[in-house]
């Protein structure tokens, strides 16, 4: 349930801290007082798209925090655990929105994205507004609602169907590669053969380009290298050079080597240096003799690098990419070369897959028809308790055959339409063509009553579910809300006394001016204040004794009814 809602700087609300009850919470107030701001705030913290206009005038950011408590085995807690967010059933969501359009969302202190937020809140709250009336009039949305009623059973079947559709698309792609007439296939084969031959002719080896670049660099700097080797060799071997100097120094110290171990050690080191200098000289001499300019080699290196650059320009940035491209075109070449045999093989495979697709579509349809019939019966019974005594509700399934498999999607092949009739003797017709506003409100309430029994939503929010109703029907709707609230928390915006009297907690939304500013306040009402609000909703005045007694009687009847259904 939603235990607490904190709102700061949202529209006309500067600060609001609302603690909700477990059962039926009713928000009432004059038109324009700001009831919609409360619901906008709830939608915002649940993940709805933010808008700068929601920030209170003169402020730089708005913030909403919602505190929920749900069972530890709920879908919302499971979704949090998948995100590595701990929860023992307590879920605290906070969301800030700044004037420069930046969002800051946290769940239990962990920063999350808007998409992650919705994964959690989809299992927490169901918000029903007037727009949902229009949502349900669209037949694709009717199919989604029916599938929501069926639940996990149909989800598993749709996953299997999705895998088959993916497999079928792959086969179709393979068949498409065989498409076109003989001339087109021949042209494609020629292109592929040329590309394969070109890549294979170069026969690029691992690390070859790097080695060639080093070799080319040496060739381009040959004169510089020879000059450097010659100069170094001269320093080492010329008369009086490094080697001569080391030998002379060694001979000088040899005369005193016996006098002290330190002199002997230095003498040995000089001997080693002289030997190393001679070895370096020999190495430099060999390197110099090996160096010569080979015009043919230079041409070959440049030609090979040109060939590699051409491959990279056409087929990939490196050897791995070129090899992968060669693999792909080789497979396509093999496929086109054996066109007739492969086409027959793929066509047969496609036929088998489509048979499986059709079979699972029929299974999904049977599942929907079975559960849909039971769902319609339950909704019809609910409608009768909501003062539509002659209500009829059914789901029409459009027929399809194997020839329609090509249009199958992850929802199967079903096209459905909700049919409804509110009056005896009147045939059922598509929902949107005959239902009135008051009937639509009750129809949605009946549907929500049934959905509350199959999903794990902990809180329902109804924005003026009482639209278009009054009198006895309003009393029935109020009783229905009270009955649902025995198991599920409800937040309802209402203008009707018959619904407000059923509340377990009543809130008055009122607008007032303070220091030249307009503020919306949310006031929890005690029993006496609730009675006065019922008087107002009945159209009475504060001092109207008759209206006050009438309100007291309605509240008394409501308490008796709620006690009778617990």
C-alpha positions as CSV (number, residue, x, y, z in Angstrom):
1,X,0.0,0.0,0.0
2,X,0.9,3.7,-0.4
3,X,1.6,4.8,3.2
4,X,2.9,8.3,2.7
5,X,3.1,10.9,-0.1
6,X,5.3,14.0,0.3
7,X,5.0,16.8,-2.3
8,X,7.2,19.9,-2.6
9,X,6.8,22.7,-5.1
10,X,4.4,21.0,-7.5
11,X,2.0,23.5,-9.2
12,X,0.1,25.2,-6.4
13,X,1.3,22.8,-3.7
14,X,4.2,24.3,-1.7
15,X,4.4,21.5,0.9
16,X,2.2,18.5,1.5
17,X,2.7,15.5,3.7
18,X,-0.1,13.0,3.3
19,X,-0.5,9.7,5.2
20,X,-3.0,7.4,3.7
21,X,-5.1,4.6,5.3
22,X,-5.2,1.0,4.2
23,X,-8.7,1.0,2.8
24,X,-10.7,3.6,0.9
25,X,-9.1,7.1,0.8
26,X,-11.3,9.8,-0.7
27,X,-10.1,13.2,-1.9
28,X,-12.8,15.8,-2.3
29,X,-12.9,19.6,-2.7
30,X,-14.2,22.4,-4.9
31,X,-13.5,22.2,-8.6
32,X,-10.1,23.7,-9.3
33,X,-8.9,23.3,-5.8
34,X,-6.0,21.1,-6.9
35,X,-7.2,17.5,-6.7
36,X,-5.6,16.8,-10.1
37,X,-2.3,18.0,-8.8
38,X,-2.2,15.2,-6.2
39,X,-2.8,12.7,-8.9
40,X,-0.2,14.3,-11.2
41,X,2.3,14.1,-8.4
42,X,1.5,10.4,-7.9
43,X,1.9,9.8,-11.7
44,X,5.2,11.7,-11.6
45,X,6.7,9.6,-8.8
46,X,5.5,6.5,-10.5
47,X,7.5,7.4,-13.7
48,X,5.3,9.5,-15.9
49,X,6.9,12.0,-18.2
50,X,7.8,15.2,-16.4
51,X,7.1,18.7,-17.5
52,X,8.6,22.1,-16.4
53,X,5.1,23.5,-16.0
54,X,4.7,21.2,-12.9
55,X,7.3,23.2,-11.0
56,X,5.7,25.8,-8.7
57,X,6.1,29.4,-9.9
58,X,9.3,31.0,-8.5
59,X,10.9,27.7,-7.6
60,X,13.8,25.9,-9.4
61,X,12.8,22.2,-8.7
62,X,9.9,20.0,-7.6
63,X,10.1,16.8,-5.6
64,X,7.7,14.0,-4.8
65,X,8.4,11.1,-2.4
66,X,6.2,8.0,-2.1
67,X,6.6,5.4,0.7
68,X,5.1,1.9,0.0
69,X,4.9,-1.2,2.1
70,X,4.2,-4.5,0.2
71,X,4.7,-8.2,0.8
72,X,8.3,-9.4,0.5
73,X,7.3,-11.9,-2.2
74,X,5.6,-9.3,-4.4
75,X,6.6,-8.6,-8.0
76,X,7.8,-5.1,-7.1
77,X,10.3,-6.5,-4.5
78,X,11.4,-9.1,-7.0
79,X,12.0,-6.4,-9.6
80,X,14.2,-4.5,-7.1
81,X,16.2,-7.6,-6.3
82,X,17.0,-8.0,-10.0
83,X,18.4,-4.5,-9.8
84,X,20.5,-5.4,-6.7
85,X,18.4,-3.1,-4.6
86,X,17.5,-4.5,-1.1
87,X,14.0,-4.3,0.2
88,X,12.1,-6.1,3.0
89,X,8.8,-4.9,1.6
90,X,9.4,-1.2,2.2
91,X,9.9,0.8,-1.0
92,X,10.7,4.5,-0.8
93,X,10.7,6.3,-4.2
94,X,11.8,9.9,-4.5
95,X,12.0,11.9,-7.7
96,X,13.2,15.4,-8.3
97,X,12.7,17.5,-11.5
98,X,14.6,20.7,-12.1
99,X,13.8,23.7,-14.3
100,X,16.6,22.8,-16.7
101,X,14.9,19.4,-17.3
102,X,17.1,17.1,-15.2
103,X,15.7,14.1,-13.4
104,X,16.9,12.6,-10.1
105,X,15.2,9.3,-9.2
106,X,16.0,7.1,-6.2
107,X,14.5,3.9,-4.9
108,X,15.6,3.0,-1.3
109,X,18.5,5.4,-1.7
110,X,19.7,3.9,-5.0
111,X,19.8,6.0,-8.1
112,X,17.7,4.5,-11.0
113,X,16.5,5.4,-14.4
114,X,12.9,6.2,-15.4
115,X,12.7,2.8,-17.2
116,X,13.9,1.0,-14.0
117,X,11.4,3.0,-12.0
118,X,8.5,1.9,-14.2
119,X,9.5,-1.8,-13.9
120,X,8.9,-1.5,-10.2
121,X,5.8,0.8,-10.1
122,X,3.9,-1.1,-12.7
123,X,3.4,-3.7,-10.0
124,X,2.6,-1.2,-7.3
125,X,-0.2,1.2,-8.5
126,X,-2.9,1.2,-11.1
127,X,-4.1,4.7,-11.9
128,X,-7.5,5.0,-13.6
129,X,-8.2,8.4,-15.1
130,X,-10.8,9.6,-17.6
131,X,-8.3,8.9,-20.4
132,X,-8.5,5.2,-19.7
133,X,-12.1,5.2,-20.9
134,X,-10.7,6.0,-24.4
135,X,-7.9,3.5,-23.9
136,X,-10.3,0.6,-23.5
137,X,-12.3,1.6,-26.6
138,X,-9.3,0.7,-28.8
139,X,-9.5,-3.0,-29.7
140,X,-5.8,-3.7,-29.5
141,X,-6.0,-2.5,-25.8
142,X,-8.9,-4.8,-25.2
143,X,-6.7,-7.7,-26.3
144,X,-4.0,-6.5,-23.9
145,X,-6.5,-6.3,-21.0
146,X,-7.8,-9.8,-21.7
147,X,-4.2,-11.1,-21.7
148,X,-3.6,-9.4,-18.4
149,X,-6.5,-11.3,-16.9
150,X,-5.1,-14.6,-18.2
151,X,-1.6,-13.8,-16.8
152,X,1.4,-16.2,-16.8
153,X,-0.3,-19.0,-18.8
154,X,-0.6,-16.9,-21.9
155,X,2.7,-15.1,-21.4
156,X,4.5,-18.5,-21.7
157,X,2.6,-19.3,-24.9
158,X,3.5,-15.9,-26.4
159,X,7.2,-16.5,-25.6
160,X,7.1,-19.8,-27.6
161,X,5.3,-18.0,-30.4
162,X,7.9,-15.2,-30.4
163,X,10.7,-17.7,-30.7
164,X,9.0,-19.4,-33.7
165,X,8.4,-16.1,-35.4
166,X,12.0,-15.2,-35.0
167,X,13.0,-18.6,-36.5
168,X,10.6,-18.0,-39.4
169,X,12.0,-14.5,-40.1
170,X,15.5,-16.1,-40.3
171,X,14.4,-18.6,-42.9
172,X,12.6,-15.9,-44.9
173,X,15.8,-13.9,-44.9
174,X,17.6,-16.9,-46.3
175,X,14.9,-17.4,-49.0
176,X,15.1,-13.7,-49.8
177,X,18.8,-14.1,-50.6
178,X,17.9,-16.6,-53.3
179,X,15.4,-14.2,-54.8
180,X,15.5,-12.6,-58.3
181,X,15.8,-14.2,-61.7
182,X,18.6,-16.2,-63.2
183,X,20.4,-13.1,-64.6
184,X,20.4,-11.3,-61.2
185,X,21.7,-14.4,-59.4
186,X,24.4,-14.8,-62.0
187,X,25.5,-11.2,-61.6
188,X,25.5,-11.6,-57.9
189,X,27.6,-14.8,-58.1
190,X,30.1,-13.0,-60.4
191,X,30.5,-10.2,-57.9
192,X,30.9,-12.6,-54.9
193,X,33.4,-14.7,-56.8
194,X,35.5,-11.6,-57.7
195,X,35.5,-10.5,-54.0
196,X,36.4,-13.9,-52.7
197,X,39.2,-14.3,-55.2
198,X,40.5,-10.8,-54.5
199,X,40.6,-11.4,-50.7
200,X,42.1,-14.9,-51.0
201,X,44.7,-13.7,-53.6
202,X,46.2,-11.3,-51.1
203,X,46.2,-14.0,-48.4
204,X,46.8,-11.5,-45.6
205,X,48.7,-12.9,-42.6
206,X,48.5,-12.0,-39.0
207,X,50.9,-9.1,-38.2
208,X,52.0,-8.9,-41.8
209,X,51.1,-5.2,-42.3
210,X,53.0,-4.2,-39.2
211,X,56.1,-6.0,-40.4
212,X,55.9,-4.5,-43.8
213,X,55.6,-1.0,-42.4
214,X,58.8,-1.5,-40.3
215,X,60.6,-2.8,-43.4
216,X,59.5,0.1,-45.5
217,X,60.6,2.5,-42.8
218,X,64.1,1.0,-43.0
219,X,64.2,1.2,-46.8
220,X,63.1,4.9,-46.7
221,X,65.8,5.7,-44.2
222,X,68.6,3.5,-45.6
223,X,71.2,6.3,-46.1
224,X,70.6,7.6,-42.6
225,X,71.1,4.1,-41.1
226,X,74.3,3.4,-43.1
227,X,75.8,6.8,-42.1
228,X,75.0,6.2,-38.4
229,X,76.5,2.7,-38.5
230,X,79.7,4.0,-40.2
231,X,80.1,6.8,-37.7
232,X,79.6,4.5,-34.7
233,X,82.1,2.0,-36.1
234,X,84.7,4.7,-36.7
235,X,84.5,5.9,-33.1
236,X,85.0,2.4,-31.9
237,X,87.7,1.1,-34.3
238,X,89.7,4.1,-35.5
239,X,93.3,4.6,-34.3
240,X,93.1,6.0,-30.8
241,X,89.4,5.2,-30.7
242,X,87.3,3.6,-28.0
243,X,88.7,0.1,-28.4
244,X,92.4,1.3,-28.4
245,X,91.7,3.5,-25.4
246,X,90.2,0.7,-23.4
247,X,93.1,-1.6,-24.2
248,X,95.7,1.0,-23.2
249,X,93.9,1.7,-19.9
250,X,93.8,-2.0,-19.2
251,X,97.6,-2.4,-19.9
252,X,98.4,0.5,-17.6
253,X,96.4,-1.0,-14.7
254,X,97.8,-4.5,-15.3
255,X,101.1,-3.3,-13.9
256,X,99.6,-2.6,-10.5
257,X,96.8,-5.2,-10.4
258,X,98.8,-7.4,-8.1
259,X,99.2,-4.7,-5.5
260,X,95.5,-4.5,-4.5
261,X,92.3,-6.5,-5.3
262,X,90.5,-3.2,-6.1
263,X,93.0,-2.5,-8.9
264,X,92.6,-6.0,-10.2
265,X,88.8,-5.7,-10.2
266,X,89.0,-2.5,-12.3
267,X,91.4,-4.2,-14.6
268,X,88.9,-7.1,-15.2
269,X,86.1,-4.6,-15.9
270,X,88.2,-2.8,-18.5
271,X,89.0,-6.1,-20.1
272,X,85.3,-6.8,-20.3
273,X,84.5,-3.4,-21.8
274,X,87.2,-3.8,-24.4
275,X,85.7,-7.2,-25.4
276,X,82.2,-5.8,-25.5
277,X,83.4,-2.9,-27.6
278,X,85.1,-5.3,-30.1
279,X,81.9,-7.4,-30.2
280,X,79.8,-4.3,-30.9
281,X,82.2,-3.3,-33.6
282,X,81.9,-6.7,-35.3
283,X,78.1,-6.5,-35.1
284,X,78.0,-3.0,-36.6
285,X,80.3,-4.2,-39.3
286,X,78.1,-7.2,-40.2
287,X,75.0,-4.9,-40.1
288,X,76.6,-2.5,-42.5
289,X,77.6,-5.2,-44.9
290,X,74.1,-6.6,-45.0
291,X,72.6,-3.2,-45.8
292,X,72.0,-2.4,-49.4
293,X,69.3,-0.9,-51.5
294,X,67.2,-3.5,-53.3
295,X,64.9,-1.7,-55.7
296,X,62.8,-4.9,-56.3
297,X,62.3,-5.5,-52.6
298,X,61.2,-1.8,-52.1
299,X,58.7,-2.2,-54.9
300,X,57.4,-5.5,-53.5
301,X,56.9,-4.0,-50.0
302,X,55.1,-1.0,-51.4
303,X,53.0,-3.1,-53.7
304,X,52.0,-5.5,-50.9
305,X,51.0,-2.5,-48.6
306,X,48.9,-1.1,-51.5
307,X,47.1,-4.5,-51.8
308,X,46.4,-4.6,-48.1
309,X,45.2,-1.0,-48.0
310,X,42.8,-1.8,-50.9
311,X,41.4,-4.8,-49.0
312,X,40.9,-2.7,-45.9
313,X,39.2,0.1,-47.9
314,X,36.7,-2.4,-49.4
315,X,36.2,-5.1,-46.9
316,X,37.1,-4.1,-43.4
317,X,39.3,-2.0,-41.1
318,X,41.5,-4.9,-40.0
319,X,42.3,-8.6,-40.7
320,X,39.5,-9.8,-38.4
321,X,36.9,-7.7,-40.2
322,X,38.1,-8.8,-43.6
323,X,38.1,-12.5,-42.6
324,X,34.5,-12.1,-41.3
325,X,33.4,-10.5,-44.5
326,X,35.0,-13.3,-46.5
327,X,33.1,-15.9,-44.3
328,X,29.8,-14.1,-45.0
329,X,30.2,-13.8,-48.8
330,X,31.5,-17.4,-49.0
331,X,28.3,-18.6,-47.3
332,X,26.2,-16.5,-49.7
333,X,28.1,-17.8,-52.7
334,X,27.6,-21.4,-51.6
335,X,23.9,-20.7,-51.0
336,X,23.4,-19.1,-54.5
337,X,25.5,-21.8,-56.1
338,X,23.1,-24.5,-54.9
339,X,20.0,-22.3,-55.4
340,X,17.4,-24.8,-56.5
341,X,18.2,-27.4,-53.9
342,X,18.5,-24.9,-51.1
343,X,15.3,-23.1,-52.1
344,X,13.4,-26.4,-51.8
345,X,15.0,-27.1,-48.4
346,X,14.2,-23.7,-47.0
347,X,10.6,-23.7,-48.3
348,X,9.9,-27.0,-46.7
349,X,11.5,-25.7,-43.4
350,X,9.3,-22.6,-43.6
351,X,6.2,-24.6,-44.1
352,X,7.0,-26.7,-40.9
353,X,7.6,-23.6,-38.9
354,X,4.3,-21.9,-40.1
355,X,2.4,-25.1,-39.1
356,X,3.8,-24.7,-35.6
357,X,3.0,-21.0,-35.6
358,X,-0.6,-21.7,-36.6
359,X,-0.9,-24.5,-34.0
360,X,0.3,-22.2,-31.1
361,X,-2.0,-19.4,-32.4
362,X,-4.9,-21.7,-32.1
363,X,-3.9,-22.7,-28.6
364,X,-3.6,-19.0,-27.6
365,X,-7.1,-18.3,-29.1
366,X,-8.6,-21.3,-27.2
367,X,-7.0,-19.9,-24.0
368,X,-8.4,-16.5,-24.6
369,X,-11.9,-17.8,-25.4
370,X,-12.0,-20.0,-22.3
371,X,-10.7,-17.3,-19.9
372,X,-12.6,-14.5,-21.8
373,X,-15.9,-16.3,-21.3
374,X,-15.4,-16.6,-17.6
375,X,-14.1,-13.0,-17.4
376,X,-17.2,-11.7,-19.2
377,X,-19.5,-13.6,-16.9
378,X,-17.7,-12.1,-13.8
379,X,-17.8,-8.5,-15.2
380,X,-21.5,-8.9,-16.1
381,X,-22.3,-9.9,-12.6
382,X,-20.4,-6.9,-11.3
383,X,-22.3,-4.6,-13.6
384,X,-25.6,-6.0,-12.3
385,X,-24.5,-5.1,-8.8
386,X,-23.6,-1.7,-10.1
387,X,-27.2,-1.0,-11.1
388,X,-27.1,-2.1,-14.7
389,X,-29.5,-5.0,-14.2
390,X,-29.7,-6.0,-17.9
391,X,-26.0,-5.8,-18.7
392,X,-24.6,-8.1,-21.3
393,X,-20.9,-8.3,-22.0
394,X,-19.1,-10.6,-24.4
395,X,-15.9,-10.8,-26.5
396,X,-16.2,-11.3,-30.3
397,X,-13.3,-13.2,-31.9
398,X,-12.7,-12.6,-35.6
399,X,-12.1,-15.9,-37.5
400,X,-8.8,-16.7,-39.1
401,X,-7.3,-19.6,-41.1
402,X,-3.8,-21.1,-42.0
403,X,-3.6,-18.6,-44.9
404,X,-3.4,-15.8,-42.3
405,X,-0.2,-17.1,-40.7
406,X,1.9,-14.5,-42.6
407,X,0.3,-11.7,-40.5
408,X,0.9,-13.4,-37.1
409,X,2.8,-11.4,-34.5
410,X,3.8,-11.9,-30.9
411,X,0.1,-11.6,-29.9
412,X,-1.0,-14.3,-32.3
413,X,-3.7,-13.9,-34.9
414,X,-6.6,-12.8,-32.7
415,X,-8.6,-9.7,-33.4
416,X,-11.2,-9.1,-30.7
417,X,-13.9,-6.7,-29.9
418,X,-15.6,-6.0,-26.6
419,X,-19.4,-6.2,-27.1
420,X,-21.8,-4.5,-24.7
421,X,-25.5,-3.9,-24.1
422,X,-26.9,-2.1,-21.1
423,X,-30.6,-2.5,-21.9
424,X,-32.9,-5.5,-22.1
425,X,-33.9,-6.4,-25.7
426,X,-31.0,-4.4,-27.2
427,X,-28.3,-6.4,-29.1
428,X,-24.7,-6.2,-28.0
429,X,-22.6,-3.8,-30.1
430,X,-18.9,-2.6,-30.0
431,X,-18.2,-1.0,-26.7
432,X,-17.4,2.5,-28.0
433,X,-20.6,2.8,-30.1
434,X,-23.2,2.5,-27.4
435,X,-21.8,3.0,-23.9
436,X,-22.6,6.3,-22.0
437,X,-20.3,8.1,-19.7
438,X,-22.0,6.8,-16.5
439,X,-22.1,3.3,-17.9
440,X,-18.4,3.5,-18.9
441,X,-17.5,4.5,-15.3
442,X,-19.3,1.5,-13.9
443,X,-17.9,-0.8,-16.6
444,X,-14.4,0.3,-15.8
445,X,-15.0,-0.3,-12.1
446,X,-16.4,-3.8,-12.8
447,X,-13.3,-4.5,-14.9
448,X,-10.9,-3.2,-12.2
449,X,-12.7,-5.3,-9.6
450,X,-11.9,-8.4,-11.6
451,X,-8.3,-7.3,-12.4
452,X,-7.7,-6.7,-8.7
453,X,-8.3,-10.4,-8.1
454,X,-5.7,-11.6,-10.7
455,X,-2.8,-9.1,-10.4
456,X,-0.7,-8.0,-7.5
457,X,-1.5,-4.3,-7.6
458,X,-1.5,-3.0,-4.0
459,X,-3.1,0.4,-4.7
460,X,-5.8,1.5,-7.1
461,X,-6.3,5.2,-7.9
462,X,-9.6,6.4,-9.4
463,X,-9.9,9.9,-10.8
464,X,-13.6,10.7,-10.7
465,X,-14.8,7.1,-11.3
466,X,-18.2,8.6,-10.3
467,X,-18.4,10.6,-13.6
468,X,-21.9,10.6,-15.0
469,X,-23.6,8.9,-12.1
470,X,-25.8,10.0,-9.2
471,X,-28.5,8.9,-6.8
472,X,-28.9,5.2,-6.2
473,X,-26.2,4.3,-8.7
474,X,-23.7,6.5,-6.8
475,X,-24.6,4.6,-3.6
476,X,-24.0,1.3,-5.3
477,X,-20.6,2.5,-6.7
478,X,-19.6,3.7,-3.2
479,X,-20.5,0.3,-1.7
480,X,-18.5,-1.4,-4.5
481,X,-15.4,0.7,-3.7
482,X,-15.8,-0.1,0.0
483,X,-16.0,-3.8,-0.9
484,X,-12.8,-3.7,-3.1
485,X,-11.1,-1.6,-0.3
486,X,-11.4,-4.6,2.0
487,X,-8.5,-6.2,0.1
488,X,-6.9,-3.4,-1.9
489,X,-6.0,0.2,-1.0
490,X,-8.0,2.8,-3.0
491,X,-7.4,6.5,-3.5
492,X,-10.4,8.0,-5.1
493,X,-11.2,11.6,-6.2
494,X,-14.9,12.2,-5.9
495,X,-17.6,14.9,-5.8
496,X,-20.3,12.6,-4.5
497,X,-21.4,12.3,-0.9
498,X,-22.5,8.7,-1.4
499,X,-18.8,7.7,-2.1
500,X,-17.2,10.0,0.4
501,X,-19.2,8.5,3.3
502,X,-17.7,5.1,2.5
503,X,-14.1,6.5,3.1
504,X,-11.8,5.1,5.7
505,X,-10.0,8.4,5.5
506,X,-11.2,11.6,4.0
507,X,-9.0,14.4,2.7
508,X,-10.2,17.9,1.8
509,X,-8.3,19.6,-1.0
510,X,-8.7,23.4,-0.7
511,X,-7.2,26.5,-2.3
512,X,-6.3,29.6,-0.4
513,X,-4.3,32.8,-0.7
514,X,-1.4,33.6,1.6
515,X,0.8,36.7,1.3
516,X,-0.3,37.3,-2.3
517,X,0.3,33.6,-3.3
518,X,-2.2,30.9,-4.1
519,X,-1.6,27.6,-2.3
520,X,-3.3,24.2,-2.4
521,X,-3.5,22.4,1.0
522,X,-4.4,18.8,1.7
523,X,-6.2,18.4,5.0
524,X,-7.0,15.1,6.6
525,X,-10.4,15.3,8.2
526,X,-11.6,14.0,11.6
527,X,-15.1,12.7,12.0
528,X,-16.7,16.1,12.6
529,X,-14.8,17.7,9.7
530,X,-15.8,14.7,7.5
531,X,-19.5,15.3,8.4
532,X,-19.2,18.9,7.4
533,X,-17.6,18.0,4.1
534,X,-20.5,15.5,3.4
535,X,-22.9,18.4,4.1
536,X,-21.0,20.5,1.5
537,X,-21.1,17.7,-1.1
538,X,-24.9,17.3,-0.5
539,X,-25.2,21.0,-1.3
540,X,-26.0,22.2,2.2
541,X,-24.5,25.0,4.3
542,X,-22.5,24.8,7.5
543,X,-25.5,25.7,9.6
544,X,-28.1,23.7,7.7
545,X,-29.4,21.4,10.4
546,X,-31.3,19.2,8.0
547,X,-28.3,18.7,5.8
548,X,-26.2,17.9,8.8
549,X,-28.6,15.2,10.1
550,X,-28.8,13.8,6.6
551,X,-25.0,13.6,6.4
552,X,-24.8,11.9,9.8
553,X,-27.4,9.4,8.7
554,X,-25.5,8.6,5.5
555,X,-22.2,8.1,7.5
556,X,-24.1,5.9,9.9
557,X,-25.5,3.7,7.1
558,X,-22.0,3.6,5.5
559,X,-20.4,2.3,8.7
560,X,-23.1,-0.3,9.1
561,X,-22.6,-1.5,5.5
562,X,-18.8,-1.6,5.9
563,X,-19.1,-3.6,9.1
564,X,-21.4,-6.1,7.3
565,X,-18.9,-6.9,4.6
566,X,-15.8,-7.3,6.8
